[in-house]
Amino acid sequence: MATLNEKKTCSERMENFRRFVWNPETKLFMGRSLINWVWISLYYLAFYVVMSGLFALSIYSLMRTVNPYEPDYQDQLKSPGVTLRPDVYGDRGLQIYYNMSDNKTWEGLVTTLRTFLTAYTPAAQRLNINCTSDTYFIQDTFDGPNKTKLSCKFTSDMLQNCSGITDPTFGFPEGKPCFIIKMNRIIKFLPGNGTAPRVDCTYVGDESRPLEVDYYPVNGTFNLHYFPYYGKKAQPSYSNPLVAVKFLNITRNVELKIVCKIIGAGITFDNVHDPYEGKVEFKLKIED
Amino acid sequence: IQDDHKLSTSELEEKYGTSTNKGLSSARAAEILARDGPNSLTPPKATPEIVKFLKQLVGGFSILLWIGAVFSWISFGIQLAQGAESAFDNLYLGVVLALVVILTGIFAYYQEAKSTNIMASFSKMIPQQALVIRDAEKKEVPADQLVVGDIVEIKGGDRIPADIRLIFTQGCKVDNSSLTGESEPQPRSCDFTHENPLETRNIAFYSTTCVEGTATGIVINTGDRTIIGRIASLASGVGNEKTPIAIEIEHFVYLVAGVAISVGVIFFIISISMRYKILDSIIFLIGIIVANVPEGLLATVTVSLSLTAKRMAKKNCLVKNLEAVETLGSTSIICSDKTGTLTQNRMTVAHLWFDNQIYSADTSEDQTTQPFDQSSPSWTALSKIVTLCNRAEFRPGQENLPIMKRVVVGDASETALLKFAEVILGDVMSIRARNKKVAEIPFNSTNKFQLSIHETDDPNDKRFLLVMKGAPERILERCSTIMINGKEEPLDSEKAEAFQTAYMELGGMGERVLGFCHLYLPENEFPDTYSFDTDSMNFPTSNLCFVGLLSMIDPPRSTVPDAVSKCRSAGIKVIMVTGDHPITAKAIAKSVGIISATSETVEDIAKRLNIPVEQVNRREATAAVVNGMELKDMSLQQLDEILCDHSEIVFARTSPQQKLIIVEGCQRQGAVVAVTGDGVNDSPALKKADIGIAMGIAGSDAAKNAADMVLLDDNFASIVTGVEEGRLIFDNLKKTIAYTLTKNIAELCPFLIYIIASIPMPIGTITILFIDLGTDIIPSVALAYEKAESDIMNRRPRNKRKDRLVNEQLAVYSYLQIGIMQSVGAFVTYFTLYAEQGFLPSTLLGVRVDWENNAINDFEDSYGQQWTKYQRTYLQWTGYTAFFVSITIQQVADLIIRKTRRNSIFQQGLFRNKVIWVGIFSQIGIALILTYGLGHVTALNFTPLRFQYWFVAVPFAILIWVYDEVRKLLIRRYPGSWWDKNMYY
């Protein structure tokens, strides 16, 4: 089987390319006459306009069919995620390291908490109502202003010693730091099946070792009247209920692994892939 | 070339230091062996297998994928150093890319390893043992131990162990067909008969066979210095470079790689200038490369070609080199042998002349009767001569075979006559038994006749019958009477004139004519006790009675004229190259249509106009018959002129070496040349041709090795079927490539949009590989089974410089139109999925940095819900799956539209190609398995998908199909229009 010898020198290739870009004999620019370029450009312009139109039409009809209050599916949101404040991430997840005697190491953590709690000042919560019932706050109608639903108030003072009001340093300099646990919002999610879910913090892997914790509010529960959540459009002023934990007997100068789980029916924390589902794990090291 | 053939025996003895009686001494032989090396052909330096394999690993797209893999590992290294959790993803990606390259490399290597080496059979041709005289005694030595000067003895059936100058012969004939292509055994003697050592009778060549007789000779050349060794090195010296399809594929690889690299670099720059981190930009670059490279395509092409090769093998074309499949399709000139390829390779009686009249005989392959008028008593007499004056016999034990298929011992003409008689008269052997032969003179070239004397089978007739056949003019000389309607009439000048006319006419048809005569010997002079002596010829050999003429020809195969006319309509020029006489060659060429009925050669015109040949305007003659002798003296320009000026050309009396010159001439015209050949000497021409075709039955091993294709039935018509398949596969590869390229855009766009709009990644790199190497493979192979859209044998061969496999229209239409439609469809699915899960399109824009941030585990969606990183990632994978499914669904539409390039799908028929449906079902089946079966293996990034998302892209699939139908409609309606030029690929 033989050959087509198409070996060309570099200069020939350059010459061929130059001729391709502009051929003075046939007056072809990149293999087409100028008028031909106009036609083809117009065609593609029209083609893309039509395609964009079709895309826009599809998205428009999609937007018309989706429910503005709640998503059609919550396939990935079977169980809420849990987050911790302050949240400093290291190589492998949350790492809270600080030195009691060096206020530079903990001032940032305290600021994070303070900033986080600004959303829970009475002023910030003024649109929300006071709820007293310990059951789910089911609202089938729009009772709020502008076709909204009501939300229950959660103010930082409910976190008592960890509210930052009595102790603006959240116990960090004393080595008894406060952490805030927050459960992610899921629309129409009813945690606990009638019993308020509560936070439970233990050492990882060694649950029998006593970890002295103060929970605020009492028992570390999320009151049921904060549930269900009806979505941003129905409850624009809704804010997540919080639980604060204050660790009282942290061994100094040792890296400790602590997990705070939310105990309650419908909340799972055994998803091996998701370290933040139903629980939050973090490393804590306090030096003195 | 040496002049050993001119030397006398004593000169030879002196030259080689040997003795014809004693041979060399063992010590001397060992010395020469040490000097010259063994008597075997050195195989060409083979490329080491590992180098061949490594070449496969860096060819084609492999380099791009290696770059991708290396980038993956680099980013893995960097990320690992930074302690990022996702670092291992890049490691795996790199490994997967490397695996893809290695696996496709192994596949390609395996394919290449199948094609064999030409030298393999040359080494097989060496005889194991040779009978040699050394130290004055006969010894058997291994043939590779032979040295120059050895005296060797050869007998019938042996292979000649080296080039030998003969010093003693007895009835020796050699079969030189493997060397020169001459099919008749050549007599050998000790006489110097020709200046050219190739032509002289006193040299026997290495690797040819001694058919009969014995001979003794001096070894004059061994190993690579033999004639065959020189041809072998010539054949391997003819470069084995790129095939047309290899060039097309290379062109296509450049094109795609060019797009991949330029898009990659542009977006690398864009992402850098959009302040992405270098590392991220590199990861984007990998994605863009992977999306752009059709990983499975080269394997698909190979599979398609080998499927066609299989199909061709069923039609008696055995393809050795896969790429030759397509080369055959682009063939524009076929240089065909005559004997055996165009003809049946069997002498057959074509015409008879008796009673002053010419009769035609049936020459088809499977004749059982002869239709001409057999009532004349002259025919009875003639048939008797034909039967009796014939030494050929059927091999015993073939009674059940059809007559034409039986094996005969005897030369070609006698065989023809025997079979002819057997067909008409039945059992020839018993007729001969009843007419006992009492004396015989076999044919020899000085007498030019054959004679035998028989008793007759008529018990009342005690006379002997003398029958004779031979060259007509010689027979006529010996006759004084001629038989007309069974009566002997004096042979006057008028009757002799009639004989001449008939003889000329039959000879003019290129037929071999034999004359037949007989004589009943008078009973009184030759009583039944008479003893005939063939040496003294004590019987009359003149004043015989002339009975008739029979003419024979090797008739064309019955399928050939049709095949030639097919070639003609397909724009393929058929050139006949033969060693035969020009008249025979021209006659066969006319009868198969290589020279059409109306066209004339220069000589014909000269004859018609009655002017000298030189005055004829050469351009007026469409046909030409070129003699090998003329060819020898021609300059290249003259040959080019002939090839250019005449559309119907026959080369007669050519040697196999001249075939190479003819092939080169055709290639200078820019033609893709197919050449048939069977002899060893054809190897260089077979190698030089764009596609070498060896004969499966008559071909030598060397020819088969040098060829790209082997015709199992030696039939020219099979080449034409091959051409048809080759053209079909070219069309179908276009379709396959168009199909494959389309989805590259749908794979590429996600990366571009991801970079520009910062949306969550729509499709993963691994997912892309699952499309390219999973769902898309079987459908793209299925397109190889597509039937032709129109009569592909009615268009001209493709112009290899203009009609590219992947042209601008194909790339642009696939990339910028159908590909874009697919992308839009897939993106609609993507946005639908995210919206229904909580992320409306407006939320998605610009969300990338937070979305991918491991430290954000309360990421808010459009409804205020909060997501952990893993929940988002899982949703992203669901997005990959949805995007994947959309591409798959739209690829089904793409597959259907690619069935045709011009015709409507309804004209082509949706169900004619069943394999397409296998493709569609496999595609959907694989997608289902990946989604629902492997949806829980997180490393693959597939998740189970809600069923309705399979249907989001369906409207776009329908749109693709409708759009393409409209495109084809407009192409058919307005041929040559702007639309046709821009939209037809």
Interface residues (C-beta under 8 A of the other chain):
Chain A: M1 A2 T3 L4 N5 E6 G31 N36 W39 I40 Y43 Y44 F47 Y48 M51 L54 F55 S58 I59 L62 M63 V66 Y69 E70 P71 D72 Y73 Q74 D75 Q76 L77 P80 G81 V82 T83 D87 Y89 D91 R92 K182 N184 R185 I186 I187 Y229 G231 K232 K233 Q235 Y238 N271 H273 D274 P275 Y276 E277
Chain B: G83 A84 E85 V238 G239 N240 E241 K242 T243 P244 I247 N321 E323 A324 T327 Q667 K687 K688 A689 D690 I691 G692 D708 K800 E808 L816 Q817 I820 M821 V824 F827 V828 F831 T832 A835 E836 Q837 G838 L840 P841 N854 A855 N857 D858 D861 S862 Y863 G864 Q865 Q866 W867 T868 K869 Y870 Q871 R872 Y874 L875 T878 T938 R946 L959 W978 N982
